[in-house]
Amino acid sequence: MATGKTITSLLALAGLAVSAFAQTTIPADRTYPVTPGPKLDTRAFAPQVDKSYRLKPYKPENPLINVRRAANPNNTLKAGGMIPNIRAAALQGNFPGVEATGWTPPDPDLAVGPTHAVVVVNSSIGFFRKSDGANTFLRTSEDFFAGLGATSFQFDPKVLYDTVSKRFFILFLEADFDGKQSKSLIAVSDDSDPNGTWFRYRVESKQTVGSTDFWLDYPGWGVSKKYLGFCGNMFGFDNGWNGNQFVVIDKAPLLTGAAATASSVSDTGSASVKLVSQSDVDQLIAVSMSANDSLRVHAVTATAAQSVEVTVPPFSGPSGPIPGPSNHNLDALDGRLFNAHLRNGNVVTTHGVRVGNDTRVVSRWYDVKLNGWPATGRPALAQSGNVTGGTGQYFHMPAVARNRKNEMALVFTRTSASIMADLMVTGRKPTDALGAMGAPVRIKGTPALYGGSSSSGYNRWGDYFQVVVDPVDEVTFWAIGMLGRADGNWTTEVFPFKISSYEDALVSKPATSMATLPSQGTLRTTGTTRINTADGVVAEVASQFSKNVGDVTSLETTINSGLTPATIGQLRISTLDNAPAGSSAFYYAWNTLTGKWDQLGTFPGSSTARRFDRIENQASPYIAANGNVKLLVRVVQPVRSVSRPYVLKVDQLGISVATRS
């Protein structure tokens, strides 16, 4: 929930530098019971999707935290920049997430399981089918956590999918400032499908030091093999500050809805700590900023929290809001880290900073190698980089993740005096230069001005985005970000994508045969080897009349990919036709598993080139055991049309393929 002013930073390619700061260990200061509440069955809600608008009279606060040390003047580390190659490809299409709920900002977070994506915002929970983006469940957090005795101020939502237990875990913070209560609402799914049973808990989060009570804000949320954990900034209900609190819970009892025990570790020297969403070790791993050139890496158990510092390229904090069109400015926050992921022994994390004398905010990311820590070794900075916009462009609100192939993806917002807010994504391959990210890709833009006009203040934005890795292939990235709507309110967008690792290796393959379907036109040309290239050689099909349908043409080709279902990395299907105005053009690929044509897309007749991309498991159904791929273009001109008969000309009907890496 909390945010503050932004950070500026000198963007830098991180040499393998480690600070000389000693390791710190802080013991747990209390343990207390975690008692289960009544179970929830989401299937009992009617309706399953409730989009009713509930305007809230209050919003999550935005307290300022500024506890970092200044950068060491002798720090000369430099961050990497950008390369011209486009590295991110939105291959699977985006879809709307949860829209405005009456709260601002949305604080969107996302987790992905085998079949569903779970989206949480202030202050609602939604389930979406991965296959088509259909919203199958949407209720407020008050509905979801009813029966636990929770108050109505529920904020700063978090969600993750644990690949070890194959469960979803949801967190909402709860605060009652008059009654001086601070709780954390936790829900655990009973399997990998979010529809159905959830185990629910209401966990104590308040700390009392002397006569001062502190409430937990801006949470980190993570899981390891052994523990579930959350953390947050501790603010006094009246005034004061008590650093960061870690709360660690044994994971096993939560998987069956049983009682558990929580441990609390008070780290008064840290702020805005982000737990990694998934750890493949027993400890919970986390990161935070400790200085304007230093990260702090944490390892937390039920008994203690250890931390060590890692030197990074210098940066500085944002010096005001993000300037948008017509003084519709956006919140720049205070340079805190927004998310963290652990994969292949490395932690990646990101935030918005300023660099040198540049007043713009850029998206800075870090890649920290743990080197076996905390068991052995010491964390070291492997690389870092800046994703920087053009003149007058601010790149802010970033989130970052890494997949099993050591590819990285970064999602963020682009804003300028002429751009209200674009949702952007970029990425890198492991073979790219250290610290480099590719040219950003625009996913979607904000169609109108967002929020109110203010030359000195700002409109709340974020307070965080998320990007995660699909647990099915451990390659596909899924991201969520905030956008403005045409009515000035907010919405969220979910989009799966892959880093175009295969792009450079794509090889074009020629057709080996051509034919028309029965009663669907007459093929007037022969020769197959060149129609897949844009060289003017086309396949011509004269239309044939079909009663009650119209004039119909089709062109079926067979192309040998040279690959098998197990070796296909990327399949790109492309075509260009001159389907007449008023017609409909249908594009298909033969599914060797079902023995049927799969429709790739339907478009109004035109001369626009079409391209369809499928990656790995998405592509394998279209590759026969002998490597053949069958494609079909079919055009229908209605009976009432005056432009009958017609000749369909098809060019570039072919495939390009790359081997799975």
SULLINHU-V217362 format. One record per residue. RES is the residue in one small letter. PSI is psi in whole degrees, 0 to 359 (999 if undefined). Layout:
res->RES psi->PSI
res->RES psi->PSI
This chain:
res->m psi->312
res->a psi->149
res->t psi->188
res->g psi->207
res->k psi->158
res->t psi->173
res->i psi->146
res->t psi->158
res->s psi->146
res->l psi->113
res->l psi->140
res->a psi->145
res->l psi->118
res->a psi->113
res->g psi->163
res->l psi->74
res->a psi->141
res->v psi->137
res->s psi->166
res->a psi->8
res->f psi->143
res->a psi->158
res->q psi->141
res->t psi->139
res->t psi->129
res->i psi->121
res->p psi->157
res->a psi->144
res->d psi->351
res->r psi->156
res->t psi->152
res->y psi->158
res->p psi->149
res->v psi->109
res->t psi->131
res->p psi->147
res->g psi->189
res->p psi->142
res->k psi->157
res->l psi->137
res->d psi->110
res->t psi->339
res->r psi->348
res->a psi->346
res->f psi->141
res->a psi->118
res->p psi->165
res->q psi->325
res->v psi->113
res->d psi->106
res->k psi->15
res->s psi->144
res->y psi->129
res->r psi->93
res->l psi->128
res->k psi->138
res->p psi->355
res->y psi->167
res->k psi->158
res->p psi->142
res->e psi->178
res->n psi->56
res->p psi->148
res->l psi->134
res->i psi->130
res->n psi->78
res->v psi->9
res->r psi->148
res->r psi->159
res->a psi->157
res->a psi->150
res->n psi->124
res->p psi->344
res->n psi->0
res->n psi->115
res->t psi->15
res->l psi->144
res->k psi->141
res->a psi->153
res->g psi->169
res->g psi->226
res->m psi->151
res->i psi->154
res->p psi->339
res->n psi->136
res->i psi->121
res->r psi->347
res->a psi->132
res->a psi->117
res->a psi->87
res->l psi->344
res->q psi->1
res->g psi->145
res->n psi->163
res->f psi->156
res->p psi->139
res->g psi->216
res->v psi->135
res->e psi->183
res->a psi->134
res->t psi->0
res->g psi->354
res->w psi->152
res->t psi->132
res->p psi->175
res->p psi->332
res->d psi->60
res->p psi->138
res->d psi->160
res->l psi->141
res->a psi->148
res->v psi->129
res->g psi->199
res->p psi->322
res->t psi->342
res->h psi->153
res->a psi->137
res->v psi->126
res->v psi->134
res->v psi->142
res->v psi->173
res->n psi->105
res->s psi->68
res->s psi->166
res->i psi->128
res->g psi->145
res->f psi->139
res->f psi->135
res->r psi->132
res->k psi->328
res->s psi->325
res->d psi->3
res->g psi->9
res->a psi->133
res->n psi->109
res->t psi->345
res->f psi->135
res->l psi->114
res->r psi->162
res->t psi->160
res->s psi->330
res->e psi->319
res->d psi->314
res->f psi->324
res->f psi->17
res->a psi->145
res->g psi->359
res->l psi->357
res->g psi->15
res->a psi->148
res->t psi->174
res->s psi->350
res->f psi->92
res->q psi->126
res->f psi->178
res->d psi->61
res->p psi->151
res->k psi->150
res->v psi->147
res->l psi->159
res->y psi->123
res->d psi->114
res->t psi->346
res->v psi->306
res->s psi->349
res->k psi->50
res->r psi->155
res->f psi->143
res->f psi->126
res->i psi->140
res->l psi->132
res->f psi->136
res->l psi->154
res->e psi->136
res->a psi->143
res->d psi->101
res->f psi->329
res->d psi->316
res->g psi->0
res->k psi->54
res->q psi->142
res->s psi->113
res->k psi->165
res->s psi->125
res->l psi->123
res->i psi->137
res->a psi->140
res->v psi->122
res->s psi->154
res->d psi->354
res->d psi->194
res->s psi->356
res->d psi->120
res->p psi->339
res->n psi->124
res->g psi->222
res->t psi->137
res->w psi->139
res->f psi->137
res->r psi->146
res->y psi->150
res->r psi->109
res->v psi->136
res->e psi->133
res->s psi->349
res->k psi->142
res->q psi->144
res->t psi->122
res->v psi->111
res->g psi->240
res->s psi->9
res->t psi->129
res->d psi->140
res->f psi->143
res->w psi->152
res->l psi->134
res->d psi->159
res->y psi->75
res->p psi->153
res->g psi->153
res->w psi->119
res->g psi->168
res->v psi->146
res->s psi->188
res->k psi->327
res->k psi->328
res->y psi->155
res->l psi->137
res->g psi->152
res->f psi->162
res->c psi->171
res->g psi->166
res->n psi->137
res->m psi->109
res->f psi->143
res->g psi->142
res->f psi->324
res->d psi->312
res->n psi->172
res->g psi->169
res->w psi->136
res->n psi->31
res->g psi->220
res->n psi->140
res->q psi->129
res->f psi->134
res->v psi->122
res->v psi->130
res->i psi->134
res->d psi->130
res->k psi->322
res->a psi->312
res->p psi->330
res->l psi->336
res->l psi->343
res->t psi->7
res->g psi->23
res->a psi->168
res->a psi->150
res->a psi->180
res->t psi->135
res->a psi->145
res->s psi->143
res->s psi->133
res->v psi->124
res->s psi->113
res->d psi->91
res->t psi->350
res->g psi->5
res->s psi->159
res->a psi->149
res->s psi->53
res->v psi->139
res->k psi->117
res->l psi->143
res->v psi->143
res->s psi->334
res->q psi->124
res->s psi->136
res->d psi->18
res->v psi->174
res->d psi->322
res->q psi->154
res->l psi->130
res->i psi->140
res->a psi->164
res->v psi->154
res->s psi->166
res->m psi->131
res->s psi->338
res->a psi->172
res->n psi->11
res->d psi->30
res->s psi->129
res->l psi->151
res->r psi->126
res->v psi->131
res->h psi->145
res->a psi->123
res->v psi->136
res->t psi->185
res->a psi->346
res->t psi->337
res->a psi->164
res->a psi->126
res->q psi->151
res->s psi->152
res->v psi->149
res->e psi->147
res->v psi->125
res->t psi->137
res->v psi->168
res->p psi->142
res->p psi->155
res->f psi->174
res->s psi->164
res->g psi->159
res->p psi->144
res->s psi->51
res->g psi->181
res->p psi->167
res->i psi->118
res->p psi->125
res->g psi->182
res->p psi->141
res->s psi->39
res->n psi->22
res->h psi->81
res->n psi->156
res->l psi->153
res->d psi->129
res->a psi->351
res->l psi->195
res->d psi->25
res->g psi->10
res->r psi->159
res->l psi->144
res->f psi->328
res->n psi->171
res->a psi->141
res->h psi->147
res->l psi->127
res->r psi->134
res->n psi->34
res->g psi->6
res->n psi->141
res->v psi->130
res->v psi->142
res->t psi->168
res->t psi->159
res->h psi->175
res->g psi->130
res->v psi->172
res->r psi->155
res->v psi->121
res->g psi->229
res->n psi->2
res->d psi->125
res->t psi->349
res->r psi->153
res->v psi->135
res->v psi->162
res->s psi->111
res->r psi->135
res->w psi->155
res->y psi->148
res->d psi->107
res->v psi->123
res->k psi->125
res->l psi->333
res->n psi->37
res->g psi->356
res->w psi->143
res->p psi->358
res->a psi->314
res->t psi->174
res->g psi->196
res->r psi->139
res->p psi->146
res->a psi->149
res->l psi->119
res->a psi->319
res->q psi->161
res->s psi->162
res->g psi->166
res->n psi->132
res->v psi->112
res->t psi->139
res->g psi->178
res->g psi->188
res->t psi->124
res->g psi->4
res->q psi->135
res->y psi->127
res->f psi->107
res->h psi->172
res->m psi->55
res->p psi->158
res->a psi->148
res->v psi->152
res->a psi->164
res->r psi->142
res->n psi->185
res->r psi->340
res->k psi->9
res->n psi->23
res->e psi->150
res->m psi->148
res->a psi->144
res->l psi->126
res->v psi->144
res->f psi->177
res->t psi->139
res->r psi->127
res->t psi->146
res->s psi->185
res->a psi->341
res->s psi->356
res->i psi->115
res->m psi->303
res->a psi->113
res->d psi->140
res->l psi->121
res->m psi->158
res->v psi->146
res->t psi->179
res->g psi->177
res->r psi->151
res->k psi->156
res->p psi->342
res->t psi->355
res->d psi->160
res->a psi->146
res->l psi->135
res->g psi->2
res->a psi->141
res->m psi->154
res->g psi->178
res->a psi->132
res->p psi->153
res->v psi->132
res->r psi->125
res->i psi->312
res->k psi->155
res->g psi->168
res->t psi->123
res->p psi->349
res->a psi->180
res->l psi->141
res->y psi->135
res->g psi->202
res->g psi->167
res->s psi->132
res->s psi->121
res->s psi->340
res->s psi->330
res->g psi->205
res->y psi->163
res->n psi->136
res->r psi->137
res->w psi->131
res->g psi->238
res->d psi->1
res->y psi->156
res->f psi->182
res->q psi->148
res->v psi->134
res->v psi->172
res->v psi->135
res->d psi->127
res->p psi->348
res->v psi->308
res->d psi->349
res->e psi->26
res->v psi->314
res->t psi->135
res->f psi->144
res->w psi->132
res->a psi->156
res->i psi->141
res->g psi->169
res->m psi->144
res->l psi->158
res->g psi->152
res->r psi->170
res->a psi->334
res->d psi->8
res->g psi->356
res->n psi->192
res->w psi->162
res->t psi->175
res->t psi->156
res->e psi->135
res->v psi->135
res->f psi->124
res->p psi->145
res->f psi->169
res->k psi->153
res->i psi->135
res->s psi->59
res->s psi->332
res->y psi->349
res->e psi->315
res->d psi->341
res->a psi->4
res->l psi->133
res->v psi->129
res->s psi->140
res->k psi->135
res->p psi->157
res->a psi->148
res->t psi->346
res->s psi->156
res->m psi->146
res->a psi->167
res->t psi->155
res->l psi->157
res->p psi->133
res->s psi->29
res->q psi->46
res->g psi->168
res->t psi->123
res->l psi->122
res->r psi->355
res->t psi->158
res->t psi->171
res->g psi->125
res->t psi->344
res->t psi->346
res->r psi->357
res->i psi->349
res->n psi->2
res->t psi->155
res->a psi->67
res->d psi->13
res->g psi->349
res->v psi->121
res->v psi->162
res->a psi->128
res->e psi->133
res->v psi->119
res->a psi->137
res->s psi->158
res->q psi->134
res->f psi->136
res->s psi->124
res->k psi->136
res->n psi->4
res->v psi->302
res->g psi->202
res->d psi->130
res->v psi->142
res->t psi->156
res->s psi->154
res->l psi->118
res->e psi->133
res->t psi->152
res->t psi->133
res->i psi->133
res->n psi->122
res->s psi->337
res->g psi->6
res->l psi->177
res->t psi->168
res->p psi->330
res->a psi->339
res->t psi->354
res->i psi->129
res->g psi->308
res->q psi->138
res->l psi->119
res->r psi->123
res->i psi->127
res->s psi->150
res->t psi->153
res->l psi->126
res->d psi->168
res->n psi->45
res->a psi->132
res->p psi->155
res->a psi->139
res->g psi->350
res->s psi->174
res->s psi->133
res->a psi->128
res->f psi->137
res->y psi->134
res->y psi->156
res->a psi->143
res->w psi->123
res->n psi->111
res->t psi->343
res->l psi->320
res->t psi->344
res->g psi->31
res->k psi->162
res->w psi->129
res->d psi->127
res->q psi->121
res->l psi->327
res->g psi->159
res->t psi->133
res->f psi->152
res->p psi->146
res->g psi->133
res->s psi->185
res->s psi->30
res->t psi->135
res->a psi->140
res->r psi->148
res->r psi->135
res->f psi->128
res->d psi->135
res->r psi->139
res->i psi->136
res->e psi->249
res->n psi->336
res->q psi->330
res->a psi->330
res->s psi->328
res->p psi->340
res->y psi->0
res->i psi->117
res->a psi->167
res->a psi->329
res->n psi->6
res->g psi->356
res->n psi->144
res->v psi->131
res->k psi->129
res->l psi->154
res->l psi->129
res->v psi->128
res->r psi->129
res->v psi->134
res->v psi->123
res->q psi->120
res->p psi->158
res->v psi->321
res->r psi->353
res->s psi->147
res->v psi->350
res->s psi->51
res->r psi->147
res->p psi->180
res->y psi->166
res->v psi->120
res->l psi->127
res->k psi->125
res->v psi->132
res->d psi->162
res->q psi->25
res->l psi->96
res->g psi->185
res->i psi->155
res->s psi->141
res->v psi->155
res->a psi->148
res->t psi->143
res->r psi->135
res->s psi->999
